[in-house]
Amino acid sequence: MGDLSQIVIGSRSGMILLKRERSRTTMNSIELSALSPAESLLWSYGIADPADIDLDAIALDMGATVHRRPLCGCEARLVVNGAKAAITINSKSILARQRFSLAHELGHLRLDRGRSGFLCTSRDIGPQSDASRDGEAIANSFASQLLLPSYLFIPAADGKPLTVDTAQKLGATFNASITATCIKMVRTSPVPAWVVCHVRKGLAWFFKSPSAPENLFLNRELHYATDAFELVYGEGEGKSRIKIDVGQHWFSDREASRYQVRSQSFRVQYGTVISVLSLVK
């Protein structure tokens, strides 16, 4: 039996007890110096299970109260006054979106000291802003690690197929959106993989795994033979089946014919589709 300690932090719904039970094996298996700022925060609370990630309680411990109200023109806002802060989340958004927005604002609160406030739009709190390294992108990265900490997520995803189906199951475990989970799954994968978003105008954004070949370039326009094409332009079901495509359906490089691609896509909203791709050995 390992050491057992307890941390009590307050929340609007009462006192939440976060239990820290870490065996010597667990402690030795995680390199604490390699943890991101968000992971270090979770680790300081003894979070060893995704179910224990209570963002409202963490916010309160950081000196912030959380409000959920209808907002126009933004997804979240943060007002800082000395050691105290107030975070307002757009209650009209879906719950997974609200949760990511709160994690995003906690990133600002933790990392952007000296600022009196932030007003964050849907573009700020979204994958497209991760293409840069500005303050919003850094807050998004913090949010991803707070909701889907690598020290918990990578073991949970280990050995599982890179598909939308897998992302749905992992997202349910971590209480995160399918989109955020797809991105995390791909960016931490040891195999060549991509998560891509297409709209009717073409490729909107993408992320790839560290092992994805540098000489493979995604097609800007969807190939008509892909299921993603039907989801963007047609009336197909909200999620496609897992299938094997030829490389040219997804990549424009002349080397694309050498590859086969496992793909699965889902519709985020009308005219917007996200696909998870991985190379077949």
DRENTI-863526 format. One record per residue: residue in one letter; x, y, z of N, C-alpha, C, O, CB in turn. Coordinates in steps of 0.1 Angstrom, whole numbers, plus 2048, in hexadecimal, padded with zeros to 3 digits. Atoms other than C-alpha are relative to their C-alpha. Glycine has a CB too. Layout:
BEGIN
AXYZXYZXYZXYZXYZ/...
***
This chain:
BEGIN
M8087F480080080080080980C80081280E8087F680080C/G7F77F480180F8217F67FB80B80A7F28098127FF8067F2/D8047F57F780D8428087F28057FC7EF8067F180B80C7FF/L80D7FB8037EB85180C7FF80E80780180F8137F57F6806/S8027F37FB7E48768107F38057FA7EE8007F180C80A7FE/Q80D7FA8057C588C80B80180F7FF8088158077F57FC809/I8017F28027BF8AE7FD7F28048007EA7FE7F98088057F3/V80E7FB80079F8C180480080E7FA8078177FF7FA80080E/I8017F38067968DE7EE7F18037FE7E97FA7FC8078017F2/G80E7FD8007758F17ED7FB8027F28028037E97FE80D808/S8077FD80C75C8F57D27F28058037EE80580F7FF7F37F7/R80D7FA7FE73A9057CD7F67F58057ED7F880C7FA8067F3/S80980B7FC7298E37D28047FA80D7FE7F08128007F57F5/G7FC8067F373B8DC7F380F7FE8008168037F87F87F4803/M7F28047FF75C8CE7FE8037F47F87FC7E97FA8057FF80E/I7FD80B80876C8B77E580D7FA8058178018078028047F1/L7F48077FB78589D7F28077F97F58027F07EE7FC7F680B/L7F880680A7A08947DA80A7F78078137FC80F80880A7F7/K7F88097F97B28757E580D7FD7F880C7FB7EC7F97F3803/R7F38028077D78707DD8057F28068097F281180A80B802/E7FB80D7FC7E184C7DE80A7FC7F68077F77EB7F57F5802/R7F680280A8028477CD80A7F58058107F781080880D7FD/S7F780A7FC8168277CF80E8047FB81080D7F37FC7F27FA/R7F27FD80483C8287CC8017FD7F18098047EA80A7F7808/T7FF80480F8388177A97FA80C7F880180F7EE7F87F37FD/T8067F580882183379D80980C80080B8137F67F2804806/M7F77F57FF83884E7AA80C7FF7F78118087F180480280F/N7F480280885683F7997FD7FF7F18078017EA8077F3805/S80380180E84483A7787FE80D7F97FD80D7ED7F47F77FE/I8027F380683E85F77380B80980380F80B80E7F3806805/E7F57F67FF85A87876C7F980D8037F48147FA8088007F4/L8077F47FC84D89578080580D7F97FD8167F680180280F/S7FA7F48078658AE76F7FB8027F27FC80C7EC80F7FF801/A80480080D8568A574E7F18047FF7EC8067F48027F37F9/L80E7FD8008328AE7587FE80F7FB8068187FE7FA7FF80E/S8047F28048228CD7477FB80780C7F88018167F67FF7F5/P8057F97F58168E975D7F27FB8047EF7FB8107FF80F7FC/A80D8057FC7F28DC75C8017F28067FA7F08107F77FF7F3/E7FF80D7FA7FD8B976480680180E8027FA8178097F77F7/S7FA7FE7F38128C57817F680580A7F680181580C80B7FF/L80B7FB7F87F38D778E7F87F48057F47F38107F880A7F9/L80880C7FD7DF8B778C8077F780A8027F18137FC7F87F4/W7F88097F77FB8A379C80180580E8017FE81880E7FE7FA/S8007FB7F27FD8BB7B97F47FE8087F47FE8148038107FF/Y80C8037FA7D98B37C07FE7F18027F57EC8087F48057F9/G80180E7FF7E088E7BE7F77F97F67F27EE7F97FC7FC80E/I80A80580A7CB88879F8067F37FA8107F47F37FC80A7F5/A7FB80D8067D08637957F57FA7F87F77EE7F38057F780B/D80C8058077AE85E7847F980B7F97F78167FF7F67F880A/P8077F580779D8737697F38058077F08108067FD7FB7F2/A80C7FD7FA77D87277D80280A80B7F88118107F97F4806/D7FD7F77F578E88779880480E7FB80781780480B7FB809/I7FD7F38057958A57817F48098017EC80A7F88057FF7F1/D80B7F77FD77D8BE79080580E7FE80B8148067FB7FE80F/L7FB7F38047838DF77E7FB80B80980281580C7FD8037F2/D8057F57F876C8F479480780080E80A80B8137F17FD803/A7F98007F477E8E87B380E8057FF81380C8078007F1806/I7F27FB8037A08EF7A480080F7FE8088168038067F97F3/A8017F280179491179A7FF80780D80581280F7F48047F7/L8027FA7F37889197BD80D80080881080A80F7F57F9807/D7F38007F97AA90E7CB80A80A7FA81380E8018057F27FF/M7F87F68077BA9267B27FB80E8038018177FE8027FD7F1/G8067F37FD7A59427BF7F68067F77F38117F780B80A801/A8097FC80B78C9437A37F27FA8037F17EE8068057FC7F2/T80E8058007669407A57FB7FE7F17FF8067E97F6809808/V80480480D7559307877F18037FF7E97FF8078037F27FC/H80E7FD80373493D7787FD7FB7F28057FB7E97FD80F801/R80580580D72092E75B7F48087FC7E98068027FD7F1800/R80A7F780470B9477498008017F180A7FF7EB80180E806/P8007FE80E70094E72580980C7FC8088178027F28037FB/L7F77F680571B9627137FE8027F17FB7F97EA80F7FC803/C8017FD80E71A9746F280E8057FB81480E8017F580B7FD/G7F37FC8067399776DC80C7FA8068177FC80180180F801/C7F48077FA7509626F27FB7F38077F07F180A80780980A/E80380C7F975294070280380080F7FE7F98168087F57F9/A7FD7FF7F276294A72280780D80380D8137FA80A7F4805/R7F97F47FD7709677358067FF80E8017F78177F780D800/L7F98017F378896B75280380F8058098177FD80E7F87FF/V7FD7F37FA78B9897698087FE80D8047F68157F2808804/V7F78027F57A898B78280180D80880281880380E7FC7FB/N7FF7F57F67A99A17A18097FC80B8047F68157F2805805/G7F68047F67C999B7B58007F18008037EA7F67FC80580D/A7FF80E7FE7C89787C37F27F97FC7F17ED7FD8047FC80E/K80D8068037A39737B97FD8027F280280A7EB7F5807809/A80480080E79396C7987F27FB7FE7ED7F480780A7F87F7/A80D8058037729667888007FB7F18058027E87F580B801/I80080680D76D94F76A7F17FE7FC7E97F88048087F27FF/T80D80280574D9507558007F77F48087FA7EA7F880D7FE/I80080A80B74593373D7F28017F97E88038008027F2805/N80C7FF80872B9357217F77F38037FB7E87FE8038017F1/S80980B7FD70E91F72E7F97FB7F47F27F07F47F780480B/K80780480C70091D70B8087F57F88037EE7EF7FD80C7F6/S7F880A80771D9076FF7FE7F28067F97F181180F804802/I80180E7FC71D8E170280A7FE80C81380580E8037F67F5/L7F98027F472B8D372380F7FE7FE8178038057FA7F5808/A7F180380274C8C671480780D7FC81280F7FF8017F67F5/R7FB7F38047518E970580280980C80D80F80E7F88077F6/Q7FF7F87F474B8FA72680C7FB80881380380E7F37FE808/R7F68067F87638E273780E8057FA8178088027FF7F1801/F7F37FC80677F8EA71E80280F80280D8148048007FD7F1/S7FE7F27FE77890F72180480480E80D80D80F7F28077FD/L7FC7FE7F377B90E74680F7FC8028178048087F87F880A/A7F28047FF79C8FB74380980B7F981480D7FE8027F27FA/H7F87F68077A891572A80280D80880D8128097F88047F3/E7FE7F47F77A19327428097FD80C8108068107F2805804/L7F68037F57B392075E80E8007FB8178038027FC7F2805/G7F37FE8067D091F74680580E8008108118048017FB7F2/H7FD7F17FF7CF94574380380480E80D80B8117F48087FA/L7FE7FC7F27CC94876980D7FB80581480280D7F47FB808/R7F48067FB7E993176F80D8067FA8178088008007F17FE/L7F47FD80780193D75480280E7FD80D8137FB8007F87F3/D8007F28057F896174B7FF80980C7F581180D7F68037F6/R8007F87F480197276C80180F7FC8088127F280B7FD809/G7FF7F28037FC99876C7F68057F77F48117F580E8037FA/R80B7FB8097DF9997547F38018087F17F98117FE7F67F4/S80C7FE7F87BE9A67617F47F97FB7EA7F78027FD80F800/G80B8078057A899274B8017FB7F180A8007EA7F3808801/F80080580D7A097F72B7F27FE7FB7E97FB8038087F27FF/L80D80380678397D7138037F77F48087FB7EA7F980E7FB/C7FC80A80978695D6FF7F47FC7F77EA7F77FC8067F4807/T80A80480A7729566DF8027F17FC80B7EA8018018087F3/S7FF80E80476B9346CF80D7FE7F88127F27F87F47FD7F7/R7F480280778993A6B880C7FF8098157F880780280B7F6/D7F68017F679F93F6D68017F380780C7ED8097FF80B80B/I80180D7F97939206E77FD7F57F67F27EF7F67F580080B/G80280980B7979096C980D7FB7FA8178027FB7F78067F6/P7F48068067AF8F36B680880A7F68148097F57FD7F47F8/Q7F97F780A7B690E69B80A80980681480D8007F68087F9/S7F67F77FA7C89246B480C7F98058168008097F980880C/D7F48087FC7E09086BD80B8007F68167FC7F87FC7F2803/A7F67FF80B7F290F69C80B80A80481680A7FF7FA8037F3/S7F67F67FB80392C6AE8047FD80E8007F38147FA80E7FF/R7FB8017F28159306CF7FC80C80880481081180F7FD800/D8047F47F880294E6DB7FA7FC80D7F97F08107F68097F8/G8068037F37F19516FD7F47F78007F37EE8097FD80C807/E80C8098017D19406F18047F27FD7FE7E98037F68067F6/A7FC80D8037E39236E38077F980C8047ED80E80B8007F4/I7FA8067F47F791E7037F57FC80A7F67F281180A80A806/A80B8037F77D79207177F87F37FB7F47EB8037F680B801/N80680C8057C89057008087F48038037E98077FE8017F1/S7F780B7FD7E68EF7057FF7FC80F7FE7F181380F8037FD/F8028027F27E28F372B7F37F98027F27F080A80080E808/A80D8067FE7BD8EB7288007F17FC7FA7E98037F68077F8/S7FF80E8047C58CB7158077F780A8027EC80D8077FF7F2/Q7F88077F67DE8C072F7F87FF80D7FA7F581580D805802/L8088017F47C68C874B7F47F67FF7F17EF8087FA80E803/L80B8098027A98B473C8057F27FC7FF7E88007F78057F5/L7FB80D8057BE89972C80F7FF8038177FE7FA7FE7FF7F0/P7F28017FC7DE8977408087F47FA8037E97FB80280180F/S7F880B8077F988372D8037F580A8037E980580C8067FA/Y7FC80B7F780387074C7F47F68037F67EB80880580580D/L80C8097FF7DF86174D7FB7FC7F37F77F07F17F5807808/F80680380D7D58637298087F67F88037ED7F27FF80D7F8/I7F88098087F38527197FE7F18047FD7E87FB80F804800/P80380E7FC7EF83272E7F27FB7FC7F07F07F88027FE80F/A80E8048037C98327287FF7FE7F17F77F57ED7F780B804/A80180280E7CE83570280A7F57FA8087F17EF80380D7F9/D7F68098057EB81D6FF7FA7F37FB7F27EC80180A7FC80C/G80580C8067E48016E77F38007F97EE7F77F38007F580A/K80D7FE8067C380E6DC8018057F280A80D7EF7F7809809/P8007FB80E7BB8146B77FE80F7FF7F68158077F67F97F7/L8027F18027BD8386AA7F48027F87F58037EC80D8067FA/T80D7FF80779983C6A17F780A8087FA80D8147F97F37FF/V80A7F77FA77C8546A97F97F880B7F67FE8167F68057F6/D8068087F676C8376BC80880080D8038018187FE7F17FB/T7F78007F578A8356D380080E8077FF80F81480E7FD7FC/A8017F37FA78985B6D87F38028087F380981280280B7F5/Q80D7FF7F97648596E28017FA80E7FD7FF8187F57FA7F8/K7FF8077F376C8406FD80980780A8068088168047F17FE/L7F77F97F878A85270A7FB80D8057FC81181080E8027F9/G8077F37FD7778737097F67FE80B7F58078147FA8067F4/A80A8037F575C86471F8077FE80D8028028177F77F47FC/T7F88037F377685873880680D80680680E81280B7F67FD/F7FA7F47FB78787A73A7F680C8007FA81780380C8037F7/N80A7F680076788E73680580C7F78048177FB7FD80680E/A7FB7F68097758A07187F97FE7F27F37F37F08107FF7FE/S80680180D7688A76F58077F67F78137F37F97FF80E7F9/I7FA80980A76E88F6D880B8077F88168017F67F57FB7F6/T7F67F98087818AA6C580D8028088187FF8037FB80E7FC/A7F47FE7F87998B26E28077F28028137F28037FC80680E/T7FA80D7FE79E88D6E88067FA7F48117F47F47F57F6805/C7FA80480D7A58866C380E8067FF8188007FB7F78037F4/I7F37F88017C08A16C480A7FA8098157F88057FD80F802/K7F78057F67CF8946E48057F27FC8117EF7FD7FA7FF80D/M7FD80E8047CE8706D780B8007F58147F87F67F47F97FC/V7F780080B7E08786B780E8068048188018007FA8087F4/R7F37F97FC7FA8906C68097F88098147FB80A7FD80E806/T7F88087F78058766DF8027F27FB8077E98027F97FF80E/S7FE80E8068048586C880E7FD7FB8158067F67F67FF7F4/P7F28048058248456C17FF7FC7F180A7F97EB8057F5808/V80180580E81783B69E7FC80C7F77F78167FC7F57F57FE/P8037F580981385267F7F18027FF7E97F97FB8057FD7F2/A80E7FD7FF7F18636837FD80E7FE8068178007FA7FB80D/W8057F38027DD88267B7F28028057EA7F88058018057F1/V80E7FC7FE7BE8936877FD80D7F78058167F97FC80380F/V8027F580A7B08AA66C7F18058007E87FD8028037FB7F2/C80D7FA8007928C266A7FE8067F280680E7ED7FE80A80B/H8037FB80D7828C96487F28078017E98038087FF7F57F6/V80C7F98027678E26407FE8017F18067FC7E980080F806/R80380080F7578E961E80A8087F880B8057EC7F28067FE/K7F57F980777390161680D7F97FF8167FD7F880280E806/G7F480880078D8E661C8057FD80E7FE7FD81880A8077F8/L7F98047F47A68DD63780080C80A80581780680E7FC7FE/A8007F57F77A08F365680C7FF80A81280A80C7F37FF808/W7F58027F77BA8E566E8047F18017FC7E97FE7FD80680E/F7FC80E7FE7CE8C667680B7FF80B81280980D8057F97F3/F7F58037F77E68B76908057F27FC7FD7E97F77FC80080F/K7FB80D8037FD89968B8097FB80B80D8038148088017F3/S7F88067F68108816A180F8037FD8128067F27FE7F1801/P7F27FE8028368856A68067F77F58107FB7EF8077FF80D/S7FA80980983D8676907FA8017F27FE7F97E97FE7F2805/A8067FF80E82887267280A8047F681280E7F97F480A800/P7F67FC80A83D8746537FF80E7FB7F58137F97FF7F77F3/E8007F280484889764A7FD8017F17F980C7ED80E805803/N8027FF80F84588F6247F27FD7FC7EF7FC7F08097F77F9/L80D8038038208886267F880D8037F781280E7FA7F4808/F8077F47FE80A8A76207F17FE7FD7ED7F87F380580B7F6/L80E8028017E58A76257FA8077F57FE8127F17F980580D/N8087F980A7CD8AF6097F880B8067F380A8107F77F67F8/R8087F47FB7BD8D160D7F27FD7FE7EA80180780480C7F8/E80E80380379D8C45FE7FD7F18038067E98007FC8047F2/L80480E7FE78B8A46087FE7F87F37F87FD7EA7F37FF809/H80280980C78C8875EF7F27FB8017EC7F880B80A7F5800/Y80E80480076987E5E47FE7F18047F37EE8087FB8017F2/A80180E7FC7708595ED8017FE80F7FF7F381480A7F77F9/T7FF8017F17758606127F28028067E980880180A80A806/D80C7FE7F975985D62B7FF80E8057F38138077FF7F680C/A8017F27FB76287F6387FA8097F67F38137F980E805803/F8067F880B75888E6167F17FF8017EA8098008047FB7F2/E80E8027FF73587F61A7FA80780D7EF80D80D7FC7F2801/L8047F97F473388D63E80080F7FE7F78168048097FC80B/V7FF7F280273D8B06337F58057F67EE80F7F980E8047FA/Y8087FC80B7288B26137F27F98007E97FE7F98077FF7F3/G80C80880170D8986187F87FF80D7F98088168037F27FB/E8098017F46F388C6318037F38077FA7EC80D7F28007FB/G7FC80C7FA70786E63E7FE80080F7FB80B81580E7FC7FC/E8018017F170686266280B80980681480D8008017F1805/G7F77F77F971887767C80E7FA8028188028047FB80380D/K7F38067FE73585E67E8027F57F67F87ED7F48027FB80E/S7FD80A80A7458486638057F38078097F38138098057F6/R7F980C7FC75182466780F8017FE8138097F67FA7F47F9/I7F280180277581C66A8037F97F37FD7EF7F08077F880C/K7FD80680D78481564880E8027FC81580A8027F68067F5/I7F27FF8057A48116357FF8077F27F98037E98077F37FE/D7FF7F880D7AB82C61980D7FE7FA8177FB8017FC80E803/V7F37FF8067C682E60080680E8037FF8178067FF7FF7F0/G7F97F47FB7E08486087FC80D7F87FB8187FE80E7FE7FF/Q8037F48087D78605EB7F28068047F08128017FF7FC7F2/H80D7FA7FC7B48655FA80280B80B7FA81480D7F77F6806/W7FE7F77F57C487961780D8097FE80E8138038027F980D/F7F37F98027E788360B8038047F28007FC7E980B7F8806/S7FD7FB80E7F48975ED80E7FC7FB8117FD7EF7FE80F800/D7F280380481988C5ED8007F47F77F87EB7F88087FE80C/R7FF80B8098248745D28037F38088007E880380C8027F6/E7FE80C7F882E85C5EE7F37FA8067F37F080C80A80380B/A80C8047FA80A85A5F97FB7F27FC7F57EA8047F580A7FD/S80480D80580483B5E38067F48078017E98068037FF7F1/R7F980B7F981B8275F97F87FC80D7FB7F281380E804804/Y8068017F380482A6177F17FC7FF7EA7FF7F580180C808/Q80E8027FE7E281D6237FD80880D8058098167FC7F1801/V8047F77F57CF83363C7F37FA8077E97F98007FE80E7FB/R80C8037F97B78286577F980D8048008168098047F880D/S8077F47FE79D84365A7F27FE8077EC7F48057FE8087F3/Q80D7FF7FA77E84C66E7FD80E8028058168077FE7F780D/S8047F280076B86D66D7F38028087EB7F88097FF8067F2/F80D7FD7FA74F87E6807FD80F7FD8068177FC8017FD80F/R8057F380373A89D67A7FF80880D7F88048167F38007F8/V8017F77F473F8B96947F48087FF7EC80980880D809801/Q80C7F88037258CF6847FE7FF7F18077FB7EA80080F806/Y80380080E7158D366280C8077F880F8127FB7F38067FD/G7F57FA8087328D864980E7FF8078178048017FD80E7FD/T7F38017FA74E8D16628027F18057F97EC80D80180980D/V7FE80E7FD75D8AE66680F7FE8058188047FF7FE7F77F3/I7F28047FB77B8A067A8027F27FD7FA7E97FF80180380F/S7FC80E80378E88166F80C7FD80881580580A8027FF7F1/V7F48057FA7A786C6818067F67F68007ED7F17FD7F980D/L7F980880A7C185C66980C7FA80781380080F8048097F4/S7F48077FC7DD8436708057F77F47FD7F27ED7FE7F880D/L7FB80880B7F48316588007F18048027ED81080F8047FD/V80180E7FE7EF80C65480D7F97FD8137FC7F27F47FA7F8/K7F380780280E7F66577FF7F67F58097F07F18057FA80D/
***
